[in-house]
Amino acid sequence: MKFKTSKEPLSIFAYSSLTDIVMLLLIFFLLTSQFVIQTGVKVKLPGSKTNEKTEPARMIVTLTEGGAVYAGSEEVSIDLLPAKLTELKAQVNQDNLIIRADKTVAIELVIKVIDAAKISGIEKFTIETEKEQL
């Protein structure tokens, strides 16, 4: 049996297989990318010229302009913060606390948060800043 062969170039290109591949790649990158979860508390962070990128952490304490203290997204009093941080440390199994303080917060409140962290056994903490625009 003899098959008919032609040496002519293919004049029609099927785009359906190409769109399938693009869709699969898009789904793959969406599923494998990491999303940074920010707490719902909005603060104006202080600026820094030497801002370094920190690794994402799940233990975040946010200090708002009004003096409210949030451990994650839950508001707590400064007196109950050591117990809450001990509980969070046991849940997430991390030893890095990120402090997100509004630029207008008194330094005394930041020191109280650092003391609460040390009482709960957390030795590493980072004060989050924003990169200053030049």
C-alpha positions as CSV (number, residue, x, y, z in Angstrom):
1,M,0.0,0.0,0.0
2,K,1.4,3.3,-1.0
3,F,0.7,6.4,1.0
4,K,0.4,9.8,-0.5
5,T,3.0,12.3,0.7
6,S,3.4,15.9,-0.1
7,K,6.3,18.2,0.5
8,E,4.2,21.3,0.6
9,P,4.4,23.5,3.7
10,L,1.5,23.4,6.1
11,S,-0.7,26.4,5.3
12,I,-3.1,26.3,8.2
13,F,-1.9,26.5,11.8
14,A,-4.1,25.1,14.6
15,Y,-4.1,27.6,17.6
16,S,-6.2,25.4,19.8
17,S,-3.3,23.3,21.1
18,L,-1.3,26.5,21.8
19,T,-4.1,28.1,23.8
20,D,-4.4,24.9,25.9
21,I,-0.7,25.0,26.7
22,V,-0.9,28.7,27.7
23,M,-3.9,28.0,29.9
24,L,-2.1,25.1,31.6
25,L,1.0,27.2,32.2
26,L,-1.2,30.0,33.7
27,I,-2.9,27.6,36.0
28,F,0.4,26.1,37.1
29,F,2.0,29.5,37.9
30,L,-1.1,30.7,39.8
31,L,-1.2,27.5,41.9
32,T,2.5,27.4,42.7
33,S,3.1,31.1,43.4
34,Q,3.2,32.3,47.0
35,F,0.9,35.0,48.2
36,V,2.0,37.3,51.1
37,I,-0.8,37.6,53.6
38,Q,-1.1,41.0,55.1
39,T,-3.2,41.7,58.2
40,G,-6.3,43.8,57.7
41,V,-5.0,46.6,59.9
42,K,-3.8,49.6,58.0
43,V,-0.8,51.6,59.3
44,K,1.6,54.1,57.9
45,L,5.0,52.6,58.3
46,P,8.0,54.7,59.0
47,G,10.5,55.2,56.2
48,S,14.0,53.8,55.9
49,K,16.8,54.3,53.3
50,T,18.3,50.8,54.0
51,N,15.1,48.8,54.0
52,E,15.8,45.1,53.7
53,K,13.4,42.4,52.5
54,T,12.3,40.1,55.4
55,E,11.1,36.6,55.1
56,P,7.4,36.2,55.6
57,A,6.3,35.4,59.1
58,R,3.0,34.5,60.6
59,M,3.6,36.2,64.0
60,I,2.8,39.9,63.4
61,V,2.0,42.6,66.0
62,T,0.5,45.8,64.6
63,L,0.4,49.0,66.5
64,T,-2.1,51.6,65.2
65,E,-2.1,55.4,65.4
66,G,-4.8,55.3,68.1
67,G,-2.7,53.0,70.3
68,A,-4.5,49.7,69.6
69,V,-2.5,46.5,69.6
70,Y,-3.3,43.7,67.2
71,A,-1.8,40.2,67.4
72,G,-2.4,39.0,63.8
73,S,-5.8,40.4,63.1
74,E,-7.2,40.1,66.6
75,E,-7.1,43.2,68.9
76,V,-5.5,42.5,72.4
77,S,-4.6,44.6,75.3
78,I,-0.9,45.2,76.0
79,D,-1.3,43.3,79.3
80,L,-2.6,40.1,77.6
81,L,0.0,40.3,74.8
82,P,2.6,38.0,76.3
83,A,0.1,35.2,76.7
84,K,-1.2,35.7,73.1
85,L,2.3,35.7,71.7
86,T,3.1,32.5,73.6
87,E,0.0,30.9,72.1
88,L,0.9,32.1,68.6
89,K,4.4,30.9,68.9
90,A,3.2,27.4,69.8
91,Q,0.7,27.4,66.9
92,V,3.1,28.6,64.1
93,N,6.3,27.1,65.5
94,Q,8.4,30.2,64.5
95,D,10.6,32.4,66.5
96,N,10.5,35.6,64.5
97,L,8.1,38.4,65.4
98,I,7.4,41.3,63.0
99,I,6.3,44.6,64.6
100,R,4.3,46.8,62.3
101,A,4.1,50.1,64.1
102,D,2.5,53.3,62.7
103,K,5.0,56.1,62.3
104,T,3.1,58.2,64.9
105,V,3.1,55.5,67.7
106,A,5.1,56.4,70.8
107,I,8.3,54.5,71.2
108,E,7.1,53.5,74.7
109,L,4.4,51.2,73.2
110,V,7.0,49.6,70.9
111,I,9.2,48.9,73.9
112,K,6.3,47.3,75.7
113,V,5.7,45.0,72.7
114,I,9.3,44.0,72.7
115,D,9.2,43.3,76.4
116,A,6.1,41.2,75.9
117,A,7.9,39.2,73.1
118,K,10.8,38.6,75.4
119,I,8.5,37.4,78.2
120,S,6.9,34.9,75.8
121,G,10.3,33.5,74.8
122,I,10.6,35.3,71.4
123,E,14.2,36.5,70.9
124,K,14.1,37.5,67.2
125,F,11.9,40.5,66.1
126,T,11.9,42.8,63.2
127,I,10.4,46.3,63.0
128,E,8.8,46.7,59.6
129,T,9.5,49.8,57.5
130,E,8.8,51.1,54.1
131,K,11.5,52.1,51.6
132,E,11.8,55.9,51.4
133,Q,11.2,57.4,48.0
134,L,14.2,59.6,46.9
